[in-house]
């Protein structure tokens, strides 16, 4: 579990993202229509985008503070980030892609643990072009976890796969939470995913939090899916 403080403003093309939320969670879900600011908020946490004002803090560690002049570089934040496009290296095989994120102080059994949990062992020698969308996402998640992140950011990890494959892949994400105890910030348009995985959800619209609470309180019916794409 982490204590996460998100209190930032950031100008977008059509609105200003303005968030002021704190939560102690294992999995924080971000939910809302396309263009509501979900991905921008993830990128601010990861250090890819710089907010105009405010503070981002994980536990007692300040990642960004406009008032204190703190803006840690992405690699200094110890955050794993898996964007919608897995961005794997096409010239490397699966094992090489996963090990690309390996830290020098990583436990020797971490690689085997991740490939076991994510069921990637049969794919280790395979090239990226021979992977399905779901397999690419699992490889990207393993690569991010090899950095031993404080928190893992997942931007619509199941958006590229159909409903049947989503139901097969979601248990892998649940195993990350259960077996590795890595806190997650999870973006999706699909309420059923948040119902299965999230402790708390922020529902965004036009850069504002319009609801915050449990999945049942914020996203309604688990069958509800918003239009994809951001």
Secondary structure by P-SEA (a helix, b strand, c coil): ccbbbbbbbbbcccccccccccccccbbbbbbcccccaaaaaaaaaccccccccccccccccccccccccccccccccbbbbcccccccccccaaaaaacccccccccaaaaaaaaaaccccccccccccccaaaaaaaaaaaaacccccbbbbccccccccaaaaaaaaaaaaaaacccccccccccccaaaaaacccbbbbbcccccccccccccccccccccccccc
